[in-house]
């Protein structure tokens, strides 16, 4: 199956930010007002387009499939992957697992950005002691696996679920900052460093770039704004920061379609759907062959003429057999293998079976497949709101790393303005004086997720009432399953072939680490779900007629 290349998608994404007036003057279908005209208020309209993925991602066209349907046995008798038909929307997914080099990039950025914050750097370090075994000589991996250049293209391991989440946030901000600097919407990297002649650095950013803070208009000013800011057609735009010919300029907005959606861990359903890649066996909605691995057939060896007999993934063939016999190693790896080893599946994804297990975003429950929604199924929502430092101005409160502070959400609907202001003021006061906020709350249950700053009562940001204090699906009072239990999938270099099946699922505490667990990132796709509309039949849609005032 062909996948749309990153270059092609970038071109499409670039077209999407062009003002529609470049081709033909458009107007509102409901009021008749012309778009992109500074004389009538500067209403903006941009040409709709398919967005491009972020770096490292490939598009995955969504659709329906049977969650848990590829499982052919249940050797653990967990009964935790009951078949259920669901729909997964289109999304993007990393072509490969996150590698050691990728993680070293992350560590380097922390080191140069917060050189004196030893705690931040230490917390971001993978646990290299995962290689240490009492009856195995793995100490060379403890010392070398993360940092030695021989392992730079190998998947990073020893990272917790929480560390993977933090990496996704960091990657989002670095990608969007780079886009803005390369485009000239922010001061370019060269100018920020002082330019060719070693001039004084032109970078007034006091804190690291953050996408949410930027989109809220809180990253602006001399030494921050680039030379190619967006033209501001708003007649009330401030006169500070003008572009060519004295025109007002503005930062990039979400509506411009320039910035990327956030990187994140894939959901369990997304991961399983992407691993199976049944789109490669589908024509006119007919699936010719099912799969129990990310490739066709019932075996784990290649049937191809030139590759016949080669192992198709990195896994453990049997007890004490991690690689086969010298002179003819079966999977060419003893521990992990480089992230681009073996053939990709029909979505273009490498190592969706074997090499390392991969964290996904879901919280584990044995009965997840029976209880989740059939559209974009996911378990683990903990809803949050960004705290406002100044509710009347809409400015976000920031932590010491320049990121917005997020509080557990206490409502699943839009509040009235007065209630929103009161809530934000109470949260700000509680943050400034935690002792007073907790006064009288000593007798609240230990399972309390948060305290409502207005009512002083416990609440949970999970509105489906699946909090553990009231959850009846847990099978007893003594269990390792809780809200910190996160799913991992895919099988590893040290697993038998059974775990290569995309439907198999296991869990571990979100703070645990292993030499057999890594991860890859995903990104939500916005807009039309069809990846390849070209050459396919479509019902004709008439364009709206322009209104002529009489």
MOKAHU-V861266 format. One record per helix or strand of 3 or more residues. SS is the DSSP state (alpha for helix, beta for strand). FROM is the first residue (numbers start at 1). LEN is the number of residues. Records with the same first field share a line. If there is no record, write none. Layout:
BEGIN
SS->FROM-LEN, FROM-LEN
END
This chain:
BEGIN
alpha->6-11, 20-3, 38-3, 100-14, 118-7, 128-4, 139-6, 149-3, 161-23, 189-5, 211-5, 244-3, 254-3, 268-9, 278-4, 368-4, 417-16, 434-4, 497-4
beta->57-4, 63-5, 84-5, 91-4, 248-3, 263-3, 357-7, 384-3, 388-3, 406-3, 485-5, 506-4, 521-4
END
